C-alpha cells in the first residue's frame, strides 16, 4: 500500500525502483503476505457468549449453600406471615403469592445433604399450605 501526500491512498501493485520519490511518500514492504482471517474468527468464537454462559454455570459450593439458606429463610418468613395472617384473620392474596414464589426457589440443590433435607421439609410445608388455599 502506498500513501501519496497527506490524504490519498492507493494499492501498490509492484514497487517501482526506477522512479524517484518525492517528499510525503510512504510505502509498506511486501515481505509478508496477508494472514488468513480464519484464526481470528476461531479465537473470536471461543471468547463469545458460550464462554460467558459456561462461566456463569460454575458455582462455588459455599455460594450455593448461602443461596439455599437465603431461599429457606425467605420461605420460613412467608410461612410466618401466613400464620400471622390466619390468626389475625387478615390473610390476603399477596401473602399467598409470596409463599408460592418462595416455593419455586426451594427446588435448587445446595450440595449439603442435611440442608437439602431441611429445605425439602420446608418445601413440603409450603406445598401443604398452598394446597389448602387452592393455589398448588
GIVENMO-V82954 format. One record per residue. N is the residue number from 1. RES is the residue in three letters. SS is DSSP state (H for helix, E for strand, - for the rest). PHI is phi in degrees with one decimal (999 if undefined). Layout:
BEGIN
{{N:RES:SS:PHI} {N:RES:SS:PHI}}
END
This chain:
BEGIN
{{1:UNK:-:999} {2:UNK:E:-120.1} {3:UNK:E:-117.2} {4:UNK:E:-106.5} {5:UNK:-:70.3} {6:UNK:-:-77.1} {7:UNK:-:-128.6} {8:UNK:E:-108.0} {9:UNK:E:-130.0} {10:UNK:E:-155.4} {11:UNK:-:-78.8} {12:UNK:-:-89.8} {13:UNK:-:-92.5} {14:UNK:-:-150.5} {15:UNK:-:-68.3} {16:UNK:-:-104.3} {17:UNK:-:-82.8} {18:UNK:-:-72.3} {19:UNK:-:-86.6} {20:UNK:-:-72.8} {21:UNK:-:-98.4} {22:UNK:-:-100.2} {23:UNK:-:-62.9} {24:UNK:-:87.7} {25:UNK:E:-106.3} {26:UNK:E:-139.8} {27:UNK:E:-143.4} {28:UNK:-:-92.4} {29:UNK:-:-71.2} {30:UNK:-:-106.7} {31:UNK:-:-78.6} {32:UNK:-:-114.6} {33:UNK:-:-82.1} {34:UNK:-:-61.5} {35:UNK:-:-79.7} {36:UNK:-:-69.6} {37:UNK:-:-89.9} {38:UNK:H:-62.7} {39:UNK:H:-64.4} {40:UNK:H:-66.6} {41:UNK:H:-66.0} {42:UNK:H:-65.0} {43:UNK:H:-66.8} {44:UNK:H:-64.5} {45:UNK:H:-68.6} {46:UNK:H:-63.9} {47:UNK:-:-91.3} {48:UNK:-:-87.4} {49:UNK:H:-63.8} {50:UNK:H:-60.0} {51:UNK:H:-66.2} {52:UNK:H:-64.7} {53:UNK:H:-66.2} {54:UNK:H:-64.6} {55:UNK:H:-67.8} {56:UNK:H:-69.5} {57:UNK:H:-74.5} {58:UNK:-:-81.9} {59:UNK:-:-122.5} {60:UNK:-:-74.1} {61:UNK:H:-57.9} {62:UNK:H:-65.1} {63:UNK:H:-67.6} {64:UNK:H:-61.8} {65:UNK:H:-65.9} {66:UNK:H:-60.0} {67:UNK:H:-65.7} {68:UNK:H:-64.4} {69:UNK:H:-63.6} {70:UNK:H:-62.5} {71:UNK:H:-66.2} {72:UNK:H:-63.8} {73:UNK:H:-64.0} {74:UNK:H:-64.3} {75:UNK:H:-67.8} {76:UNK:H:-65.3} {77:UNK:H:-64.5} {78:UNK:H:-67.4} {79:UNK:H:-66.2} {80:UNK:H:-63.8} {81:UNK:H:-62.5} {82:UNK:H:-64.4} {83:UNK:H:-60.7} {84:UNK:H:-64.6} {85:UNK:H:-65.0} {86:UNK:H:-67.4} {87:UNK:H:-68.7} {88:UNK:H:-84.6} {89:UNK:-:76.5} {90:UNK:-:-120.0} {91:UNK:-:-70.0} {92:UNK:-:-118.7} {93:UNK:H:-67.6} {94:UNK:H:-61.1} {95:UNK:H:-63.8} {96:UNK:H:-67.2} {97:UNK:H:-67.7} {98:UNK:H:-64.8} {99:UNK:H:-65.9} {100:UNK:H:-66.5} {101:UNK:H:-65.5} {102:UNK:H:-66.2} {103:UNK:H:-65.7} {104:UNK:H:-66.7} {105:UNK:H:-77.1} {106:UNK:-:-78.8} {107:UNK:-:-81.4} {108:UNK:-:-74.5} {109:UNK:-:-88.8} {110:UNK:-:-95.6} {111:UNK:-:93.9} {112:UNK:-:-104.8} {113:UNK:H:-63.0} {114:UNK:H:-68.0} {115:UNK:H:-66.4} {116:UNK:H:-63.2} {117:UNK:H:-66.0} {118:UNK:H:-64.2} {119:UNK:H:-65.7} {120:UNK:H:-66.5} {121:UNK:H:-67.0} {122:UNK:H:-63.6} {123:UNK:H:-62.2} {124:UNK:H:-62.8} {125:UNK:H:-64.4} {126:UNK:H:-61.9} {127:UNK:H:-62.9} {128:UNK:H:-64.8} {129:UNK:H:-65.1} {130:UNK:H:-67.2} {131:UNK:H:-66.2} {132:UNK:H:-60.4} {133:UNK:H:-83.2} {134:UNK:-:77.9} {135:UNK:-:-120.4} {136:UNK:-:-71.6}}
END
